[in-house]
Amino acid sequence: MITLVTTHPTPDLDACTAAAALWWCYAPHRTPVVRFAAPAPGDHCPAAGRFVVDTGRGELDHHQLPDPRAACAFGLTLAYIQRTAPPPAATRAMFLTPLLPLVLAQDSTGRMFADPEAQAQSLGAILNRIVWACQNDHAAWAHAWVILDAVFTSVAAGGDPQQAVRQPWITRWLRQAGHRATVDLIERTAAQDAAAWALVTAHPEQVCARYRVRVSGPLARYDTSLIAGTFAPGRHLRSAIAAVHPTVQIIVSRTRWRMRAGGLISDSRGFGRTAAGAHLDCRDLLAQARTALPAFDQELASWYAESWFAGTGSLKVPRPDPPPAGLLDALATALAARIAGCHEPHDAGGMP
């Protein structure tokens, strides 16, 4: 039995595939009911047909595991269904397991495929662009469900999962099934994002200057605003930083996501390591920051810890209240000092 699935706002590939898998396995012929919100106590109650995935730190949320990037909500959900459901649902879940390595790669590294062109046409990139363009999680989910139903059906029938998660196959299948609106959205957003990416690859230094990226030794920071639904180069700012400043190891950021009309959607603070900082233990860095900055320790308690010790992970909070004054500058200074091997944090007056 299934009645409701709850997952986090602005769902990513892992959240969408986990939610879709529950409905596809338990009730494939019903219209899925999915809620995008922070879960409340009691929202996850499988006996009553209610599930919470990829958030809430429950049994279907990989963020509560010792190493969150070693698993994903989609994988936990498939395992749960196979372990607890009767044969029809359990069998359907088993048929979806060939997709698991691809979803895990996207969620743990930010990339389903190593090749940039293949990644740009991947299921993960498609859903990311759709969620961004729609600015409404329920509207985005309507398209996501159509796409995932097609992908799941193909893979369950023995189709090649490597092909089923690529844009050419997805759009061809959807066009044949009459889902023209979803095909148009996929193709339009892909073209818009490609234009933004072309600017990042051709002139990364201009992109860094446009978004006022500040670099101090091994650490970069930026504090910017982005308009939701527009495919500006800022969507790929971290790639621009990597191109211009390849030795940067940690990025501290604040991004205010705004509606086209100007209203604030969320105020997101990020902290994550780059490829050059892959050797760093971000848990140790954060421990140092919490010791040096009491204000940061209080703020951390309310931050959503999304595998900030993994390669592309970050700490982020989707809420509209600003961080304590000077917090990000102070955090940047403390982290830079720690990375440099200093035992005492520098004066927390801000980055030079």
C-alpha beads as a LAMMPS data file, in Angstrom:
LAMMPS data file: protein, C-alpha beads

352 atoms
351 bonds

1 atom types
1 bond types

-500.0 500.0 xlo xhi
-500.0 500.0 ylo yhi
-500.0 500.0 zlo zhi

Masses

1 110.0

Atoms # bond

1 1 1 0.000 0.000 0.000
2 1 1 1.191 3.495 -0.792
3 1 1 -0.574 6.828 -0.345
4 1 1 2.119 9.534 -0.119
5 1 1 5.845 10.034 -0.642
6 1 1 7.627 13.011 0.910
7 1 1 11.022 14.248 -0.212
8 1 1 12.989 17.477 -0.021
9 1 1 12.191 20.633 -2.009
10 1 1 14.091 21.209 -5.258
11 1 1 14.451 17.449 -5.754
12 1 1 17.527 16.019 -7.419
13 1 1 17.891 12.784 -9.388
14 1 1 18.209 10.663 -6.240
15 1 1 15.063 12.094 -4.645
16 1 1 13.070 11.779 -7.871
17 1 1 14.151 8.212 -8.643
18 1 1 13.507 7.068 -5.056
19 1 1 10.032 8.621 -5.000
20 1 1 9.240 7.302 -8.468
21 1 1 10.469 3.802 -7.597
22 1 1 8.029 3.523 -4.692
23 1 1 5.061 4.419 -6.875
24 1 1 6.279 2.453 -9.906
25 1 1 6.774 -0.691 -7.838
26 1 1 3.785 -0.499 -5.480
27 1 1 1.126 1.208 -7.630
28 1 1 2.300 1.465 -11.256
29 1 1 -1.138 2.368 -12.620
30 1 1 -1.948 5.150 -10.142
31 1 1 -1.050 8.807 -10.349
32 1 1 1.823 9.387 -7.901
33 1 1 1.269 11.724 -4.953
34 1 1 4.539 13.349 -3.895
35 1 1 5.058 16.158 -1.386
36 1 1 8.162 18.345 -1.427
37 1 1 8.728 19.616 2.107
38 1 1 10.703 19.037 5.271
39 1 1 9.197 15.905 6.844
40 1 1 7.432 16.006 10.179
41 1 1 7.528 13.238 12.817
42 1 1 5.289 10.415 11.700
43 1 1 5.468 11.251 7.993
44 1 1 7.429 8.057 7.406
45 1 1 5.000 5.262 8.267
46 1 1 5.155 2.439 5.705
47 1 1 2.364 0.566 7.480
48 1 1 0.081 3.476 6.592
49 1 1 1.486 3.815 3.079
50 1 1 3.527 6.953 3.828
51 1 1 7.216 7.142 2.943
52 1 1 9.968 9.739 3.329
53 1 1 12.957 9.492 0.985
54 1 1 16.302 11.312 0.714
55 1 1 15.557 13.528 3.712
56 1 1 14.464 13.253 7.340
57 1 1 17.440 11.063 8.345
58 1 1 15.270 7.933 8.342
59 1 1 15.690 4.477 6.845
60 1 1 15.366 5.726 3.251
61 1 1 17.698 8.704 3.696
62 1 1 21.371 7.990 2.988
63 1 1 22.465 11.214 4.703
64 1 1 22.167 9.525 8.104
65 1 1 24.731 6.818 7.173
66 1 1 28.364 6.980 8.362
67 1 1 29.432 7.542 4.750
68 1 1 26.441 9.086 2.949
69 1 1 28.140 9.014 -0.441
70 1 1 28.559 5.240 -0.310
71 1 1 24.810 4.870 -0.843
72 1 1 21.844 6.784 -2.224
73 1 1 18.136 7.010 -1.459
74 1 1 17.273 5.209 -4.703
75 1 1 19.396 2.235 -3.655
76 1 1 17.991 2.179 -0.130
77 1 1 14.468 2.302 -1.550
78 1 1 15.018 -0.567 -3.977
79 1 1 16.559 -2.670 -1.207
80 1 1 13.671 -1.869 1.129
81 1 1 11.062 -2.886 -1.447
82 1 1 12.854 -6.130 -2.275
83 1 1 13.221 -6.925 1.419
84 1 1 9.693 -6.145 2.595
85 1 1 7.249 -6.148 -0.331
86 1 1 5.350 -9.094 -1.857
87 1 1 6.670 -10.570 -5.137
88 1 1 5.052 -8.223 -7.696
89 1 1 6.546 -5.074 -6.145
90 1 1 9.787 -6.762 -5.090
91 1 1 10.290 -8.130 -8.589
92 1 1 9.736 -4.727 -10.151
93 1 1 12.316 -3.241 -7.777
94 1 1 14.794 -5.939 -8.741
95 1 1 14.327 -5.040 -12.421
96 1 1 15.436 -1.465 -11.649
97 1 1 18.764 -2.372 -10.011
98 1 1 20.773 -1.906 -13.262
99 1 1 20.093 1.821 -12.870
100 1 1 21.557 1.978 -9.367
101 1 1 25.258 2.517 -10.298
102 1 1 24.285 5.417 -12.556
103 1 1 22.110 7.140 -9.957
104 1 1 24.760 6.597 -7.266
105 1 1 27.464 8.073 -9.495
106 1 1 25.345 11.176 -10.130
107 1 1 24.516 11.635 -6.462
108 1 1 27.974 10.934 -5.047
109 1 1 30.124 12.770 -7.606
110 1 1 27.710 15.091 -9.387
111 1 1 28.334 13.238 -12.640
112 1 1 26.630 10.229 -14.183
113 1 1 29.215 10.112 -16.984
114 1 1 32.827 11.283 -17.098
115 1 1 32.484 12.624 -20.644
116 1 1 31.137 16.220 -20.469
117 1 1 28.916 15.856 -23.532
118 1 1 27.417 12.596 -22.273
119 1 1 26.866 14.156 -18.855
120 1 1 25.078 17.164 -20.355
121 1 1 22.630 14.754 -22.027
122 1 1 22.224 12.493 -18.990
123 1 1 19.071 11.884 -16.986
124 1 1 20.631 13.669 -14.008
125 1 1 21.322 16.806 -16.040
126 1 1 17.875 16.681 -17.660
127 1 1 16.046 16.575 -14.326
128 1 1 18.304 19.255 -12.863
129 1 1 17.433 21.614 -15.717
130 1 1 13.723 20.832 -15.514
131 1 1 13.544 21.512 -11.765
132 1 1 15.483 24.732 -12.288
133 1 1 13.318 25.908 -15.173
134 1 1 9.940 25.085 -13.635
135 1 1 10.503 26.888 -10.313
136 1 1 7.693 24.719 -8.985
137 1 1 8.465 21.275 -7.631
138 1 1 5.071 19.811 -8.467
139 1 1 5.227 21.083 -12.043
140 1 1 8.730 19.673 -12.373
141 1 1 7.592 16.348 -10.899
142 1 1 4.880 15.998 -13.548
143 1 1 7.619 15.980 -16.202
144 1 1 10.000 13.896 -14.078
145 1 1 7.407 11.149 -13.585
146 1 1 6.766 10.891 -17.333
147 1 1 10.511 10.581 -17.947
148 1 1 11.210 8.117 -15.139
149 1 1 8.253 5.925 -16.004
150 1 1 9.699 5.582 -19.509
151 1 1 13.231 4.895 -18.259
152 1 1 12.042 2.369 -15.655
153 1 1 9.834 0.567 -18.159
154 1 1 12.666 0.273 -20.674
155 1 1 15.233 -1.006 -18.176
156 1 1 12.754 -3.461 -16.620
157 1 1 12.137 -4.874 -20.103
158 1 1 15.855 -5.519 -20.549
159 1 1 16.849 -2.268 -22.237
160 1 1 20.389 -0.927 -21.942
161 1 1 20.448 1.371 -18.880
162 1 1 23.387 3.328 -20.321
163 1 1 21.208 4.321 -23.279
164 1 1 17.942 4.707 -21.362
165 1 1 19.381 7.574 -19.280
166 1 1 20.533 9.632 -22.279
167 1 1 18.615 12.470 -23.859
168 1 1 18.360 11.088 -27.434
169 1 1 16.676 7.890 -26.229
170 1 1 14.456 9.706 -23.710
171 1 1 13.171 12.298 -26.165
172 1 1 12.575 9.703 -28.877
173 1 1 10.561 7.517 -26.483
174 1 1 8.531 10.451 -25.132
175 1 1 7.849 11.829 -28.601
176 1 1 6.489 8.465 -29.703
177 1 1 4.319 8.326 -26.562
178 1 1 2.862 11.762 -27.263
179 1 1 4.551 13.704 -24.433
180 1 1 5.426 16.654 -26.627
181 1 1 5.413 19.270 -23.822
182 1 1 8.047 17.349 -21.882
183 1 1 10.175 16.849 -24.997
184 1 1 10.008 20.575 -25.754
185 1 1 11.061 21.423 -22.195
186 1 1 13.983 18.984 -22.314
187 1 1 15.280 20.338 -25.605
188 1 1 14.737 24.015 -24.764
189 1 1 16.474 23.878 -21.388
190 1 1 19.357 21.843 -22.827
191 1 1 19.973 24.533 -25.454
192 1 1 19.783 27.348 -22.896
193 1 1 22.170 25.633 -20.507
194 1 1 24.579 24.796 -23.330
195 1 1 24.812 28.503 -24.165
196 1 1 25.665 29.333 -20.553
197 1 1 28.225 26.528 -20.405
198 1 1 29.867 27.749 -23.628
199 1 1 30.541 31.120 -21.984
200 1 1 32.024 29.414 -18.921
201 1 1 34.401 27.288 -21.004
202 1 1 35.379 30.134 -23.377
203 1 1 35.827 32.897 -20.786
204 1 1 35.964 31.466 -17.247
205 1 1 37.904 34.480 -15.991
206 1 1 35.052 36.786 -17.051
207 1 1 32.545 34.581 -15.269
208 1 1 34.600 34.652 -12.057
209 1 1 34.859 38.434 -12.275
210 1 1 31.136 38.808 -12.991
211 1 1 30.239 36.890 -9.848
212 1 1 32.983 38.534 -7.759
213 1 1 34.878 35.407 -6.819
214 1 1 37.512 36.179 -4.206
215 1 1 40.526 33.909 -3.782
216 1 1 42.935 33.740 -0.875
217 1 1 45.528 31.001 -1.133
218 1 1 43.785 27.613 -1.241
219 1 1 40.315 29.019 -0.626
220 1 1 37.764 30.792 -2.816
221 1 1 34.511 32.416 -1.816
222 1 1 31.623 34.143 -3.481
223 1 1 28.406 35.784 -2.359
224 1 1 25.930 36.185 -5.176
225 1 1 22.317 36.066 -6.345
226 1 1 20.840 33.942 -9.125
227 1 1 17.443 34.254 -10.763
228 1 1 15.641 30.928 -10.667
229 1 1 14.639 29.570 -14.037
230 1 1 17.260 31.525 -15.992
231 1 1 20.253 29.681 -17.392
232 1 1 23.005 32.118 -16.474
233 1 1 26.721 31.212 -16.339
234 1 1 26.472 31.331 -12.540
235 1 1 24.965 27.842 -12.661
236 1 1 28.467 26.636 -13.577
237 1 1 30.464 29.006 -11.390
238 1 1 32.408 26.251 -9.652
239 1 1 33.654 25.000 -13.018
240 1 1 34.810 28.511 -13.869
241 1 1 36.668 28.721 -10.551
242 1 1 38.386 25.399 -11.225
243 1 1 39.511 26.615 -14.659
244 1 1 40.871 29.956 -13.475
245 1 1 42.134 28.882 -10.044
246 1 1 43.094 25.191 -10.319
247 1 1 44.889 25.185 -6.955
248 1 1 41.840 26.274 -4.955
249 1 1 40.913 23.473 -2.551
250 1 1 37.854 24.773 -0.685
251 1 1 34.960 26.967 -1.826
252 1 1 32.797 28.836 0.674
253 1 1 29.708 30.381 -0.840
254 1 1 26.414 32.097 -0.272
255 1 1 23.779 32.129 -3.008
256 1 1 20.452 33.877 -2.809
257 1 1 17.968 32.267 -5.181
258 1 1 15.414 34.804 -6.354
259 1 1 12.263 34.674 -8.433
260 1 1 12.126 36.616 -11.702
261 1 1 9.890 39.169 -9.955
262 1 1 12.583 39.695 -7.318
263 1 1 11.213 37.782 -4.341
264 1 1 13.606 35.626 -2.335
265 1 1 13.195 31.848 -2.668
266 1 1 16.044 30.704 -0.453
267 1 1 19.379 31.744 1.000
268 1 1 21.836 28.884 0.576
269 1 1 25.266 28.706 2.189
270 1 1 27.730 26.219 0.769
271 1 1 31.031 24.743 1.866
272 1 1 32.758 22.053 -0.150
273 1 1 36.083 20.913 -1.450
274 1 1 37.232 20.942 -5.068
275 1 1 39.107 18.256 -6.992
276 1 1 42.372 19.894 -5.879
277 1 1 41.234 19.539 -2.260
278 1 1 40.270 15.876 -2.515
279 1 1 42.912 14.985 0.092
280 1 1 41.352 17.224 2.749
281 1 1 39.170 15.881 5.534
282 1 1 36.385 18.424 5.635
283 1 1 35.076 16.998 8.891
284 1 1 38.343 18.034 10.516
285 1 1 38.127 21.470 8.904
286 1 1 34.607 21.961 10.183
287 1 1 35.612 20.820 13.661
288 1 1 38.283 23.516 13.665
289 1 1 35.814 26.125 12.438
290 1 1 33.295 25.197 15.109
291 1 1 35.945 25.562 17.783
292 1 1 37.110 28.934 16.468
293 1 1 33.694 30.367 15.648
294 1 1 30.857 29.927 18.171
295 1 1 28.435 31.623 15.772
296 1 1 29.268 29.027 13.151
297 1 1 28.635 26.235 15.650
298 1 1 25.121 27.566 16.261
299 1 1 24.482 27.983 12.551
300 1 1 25.750 24.484 11.783
301 1 1 23.044 22.956 13.943
302 1 1 20.415 24.127 11.466
303 1 1 22.342 23.443 8.278
304 1 1 21.476 20.490 6.103
305 1 1 24.631 18.347 6.137
306 1 1 24.846 16.905 2.645
307 1 1 28.037 14.858 2.647
308 1 1 30.216 17.876 3.044
309 1 1 33.236 15.616 3.411
310 1 1 32.795 14.223 -0.141
311 1 1 34.335 15.619 -3.284
312 1 1 31.512 17.837 -4.463
313 1 1 29.421 17.938 -1.321
314 1 1 28.415 21.050 0.538
315 1 1 26.618 22.362 3.549
316 1 1 23.499 24.181 2.510
317 1 1 20.296 25.458 3.997
318 1 1 17.230 26.275 1.882
319 1 1 15.727 29.025 4.004
320 1 1 15.495 32.798 3.616
321 1 1 17.184 34.039 6.783
322 1 1 20.709 35.478 6.425
323 1 1 23.743 34.004 8.178
324 1 1 25.221 35.840 11.168
325 1 1 27.112 38.950 10.144
326 1 1 30.600 38.129 8.911
327 1 1 30.135 34.388 9.364
328 1 1 31.276 33.320 5.912
329 1 1 34.304 35.625 5.953
330 1 1 35.269 34.321 9.378
331 1 1 34.737 30.731 8.274
332 1 1 36.850 31.300 5.168
333 1 1 39.692 32.772 7.229
334 1 1 39.610 29.932 9.763
335 1 1 39.553 27.285 7.037
336 1 1 42.400 28.900 5.088
337 1 1 44.495 28.938 8.238
338 1 1 43.744 25.299 8.942
339 1 1 44.528 24.216 5.394
340 1 1 47.848 26.043 5.612
341 1 1 48.663 23.977 8.671
342 1 1 48.303 26.722 11.247
343 1 1 47.386 25.611 14.752
344 1 1 45.788 28.920 15.660
345 1 1 43.106 30.494 13.428
346 1 1 43.854 33.851 11.864
347 1 1 41.973 36.941 12.859
348 1 1 38.387 36.386 11.680
349 1 1 38.038 39.785 10.120
350 1 1 37.528 38.497 6.594
351 1 1 39.463 37.311 3.607
352 1 1 42.065 39.631 2.154

Bonds

1 1 1 2
2 1 2 3
3 1 3 4
4 1 4 5
5 1 5 6
6 1 6 7
7 1 7 8
8 1 8 9
9 1 9 10
10 1 10 11
11 1 11 12
12 1 12 13
13 1 13 14
14 1 14 15
15 1 15 16
16 1 16 17
17 1 17 18
18 1 18 19
19 1 19 20
20 1 20 21
21 1 21 22
22 1 22 23
23 1 23 24
24 1 24 25
25 1 25 26
26 1 26 27
27 1 27 28
28 1 28 29
29 1 29 30
30 1 30 31
31 1 31 32
32 1 32 33
33 1 33 34
34 1 34 35
35 1 35 36
36 1 36 37
37 1 37 38
38 1 38 39
39 1 39 40
40 1 40 41
41 1 41 42
42 1 42 43
43 1 43 44
44 1 44 45
45 1 45 46
46 1 46 47
47 1 47 48
48 1 48 49
49 1 49 50
50 1 50 51
51 1 51 52
52 1 52 53
53 1 53 54
54 1 54 55
55 1 55 56
56 1 56 57
57 1 57 58
58 1 58 59
59 1 59 60
60 1 60 61
61 1 61 62
62 1 62 63
63 1 63 64
64 1 64 65
65 1 65 66
66 1 66 67
67 1 67 68
68 1 68 69
69 1 69 70
70 1 70 71
71 1 71 72
72 1 72 73
73 1 73 74
74 1 74 75
75 1 75 76
76 1 76 77
77 1 77 78
78 1 78 79
79 1 79 80
80 1 80 81
81 1 81 82
82 1 82 83
83 1 83 84
84 1 84 85
85 1 85 86
86 1 86 87
87 1 87 88
88 1 88 89
89 1 89 90
90 1 90 91
91 1 91 92
92 1 92 93
93 1 93 94
94 1 94 95
95 1 95 96
96 1 96 97
97 1 97 98
98 1 98 99
99 1 99 100
100 1 100 101
101 1 101 102
102 1 102 103
103 1 103 104
104 1 104 105
105 1 105 106
106 1 106 107
107 1 107 108
108 1 108 109
109 1 109 110
110 1 110 111
111 1 111 112
112 1 112 113
113 1 113 114
114 1 114 115
115 1 115 116
116 1 116 117
117 1 117 118
118 1 118 119
119 1 119 120
120 1 120 121
121 1 121 122
122 1 122 123
123 1 123 124
124 1 124 125
125 1 125 126
126 1 126 127
127 1 127 128
128 1 128 129
129 1 129 130
130 1 130 131
131 1 131 132
132 1 132 133
133 1 133 134
134 1 134 135
135 1 135 136
136 1 136 137
137 1 137 138
138 1 138 139
139 1 139 140
140 1 140 141
141 1 141 142
142 1 142 143
143 1 143 144
144 1 144 145
145 1 145 146
146 1 146 147
147 1 147 148
148 1 148 149
149 1 149 150
150 1 150 151
151 1 151 152
152 1 152 153
153 1 153 154
154 1 154 155
155 1 155 156
156 1 156 157
157 1 157 158
158 1 158 159
159 1 159 160
160 1 160 161
161 1 161 162
162 1 162 163
163 1 163 164
164 1 164 165
165 1 165 166
166 1 166 167
167 1 167 168
168 1 168 169
169 1 169 170
170 1 170 171
171 1 171 172
172 1 172 173
173 1 173 174
174 1 174 175
175 1 175 176
176 1 176 177
177 1 177 178
178 1 178 179
179 1 179 180
180 1 180 181
181 1 181 182
182 1 182 183
183 1 183 184
184 1 184 185
185 1 185 186
186 1 186 187
187 1 187 188
188 1 188 189
189 1 189 190
190 1 190 191
191 1 191 192
192 1 192 193
193 1 193 194
194 1 194 195
195 1 195 196
196 1 196 197
197 1 197 198
198 1 198 199
199 1 199 200
200 1 200 201
201 1 201 202
202 1 202 203
203 1 203 204
204 1 204 205
205 1 205 206
206 1 206 207
207 1 207 208
208 1 208 209
209 1 209 210
210 1 210 211
211 1 211 212
212 1 212 213
213 1 213 214
214 1 214 215
215 1 215 216
216 1 216 217
217 1 217 218
218 1 218 219
219 1 219 220
220 1 220 221
221 1 221 222
222 1 222 223
223 1 223 224
224 1 224 225
225 1 225 226
226 1 226 227
227 1 227 228
228 1 228 229
229 1 229 230
230 1 230 231
231 1 231 232
232 1 232 233
233 1 233 234
234 1 234 235
235 1 235 236
236 1 236 237
237 1 237 238
238 1 238 239
239 1 239 240
240 1 240 241
241 1 241 242
242 1 242 243
243 1 243 244
244 1 244 245
245 1 245 246
246 1 246 247
247 1 247 248
248 1 248 249
249 1 249 250
250 1 250 251
251 1 251 252
252 1 252 253
253 1 253 254
254 1 254 255
255 1 255 256
256 1 256 257
257 1 257 258
258 1 258 259
259 1 259 260
260 1 260 261
261 1 261 262
262 1 262 263
263 1 263 264
264 1 264 265
265 1 265 266
266 1 266 267
267 1 267 268
268 1 268 269
269 1 269 270
270 1 270 271
271 1 271 272
272 1 272 273
273 1 273 274
274 1 274 275
275 1 275 276
276 1 276 277
277 1 277 278
278 1 278 279
279 1 279 280
280 1 280 281
281 1 281 282
282 1 282 283
283 1 283 284
284 1 284 285
285 1 285 286
286 1 286 287
287 1 287 288
288 1 288 289
289 1 289 290
290 1 290 291
291 1 291 292
292 1 292 293
293 1 293 294
294 1 294 295
295 1 295 296
296 1 296 297
297 1 297 298
298 1 298 299
299 1 299 300
300 1 300 301
301 1 301 302
302 1 302 303
303 1 303 304
304 1 304 305
305 1 305 306
306 1 306 307
307 1 307 308
308 1 308 309
309 1 309 310
310 1 310 311
311 1 311 312
312 1 312 313
313 1 313 314
314 1 314 315
315 1 315 316
316 1 316 317
317 1 317 318
318 1 318 319
319 1 319 320
320 1 320 321
321 1 321 322
322 1 322 323
323 1 323 324
324 1 324 325
325 1 325 326
326 1 326 327
327 1 327 328
328 1 328 329
329 1 329 330
330 1 330 331
331 1 331 332
332 1 332 333
333 1 333 334
334 1 334 335
335 1 335 336
336 1 336 337
337 1 337 338
338 1 338 339
339 1 339 340
340 1 340 341
341 1 341 342
342 1 342 343
343 1 343 344
344 1 344 345
345 1 345 346
346 1 346 347
347 1 347 348
348 1 348 349
349 1 349 350
350 1 350 351
351 1 351 352
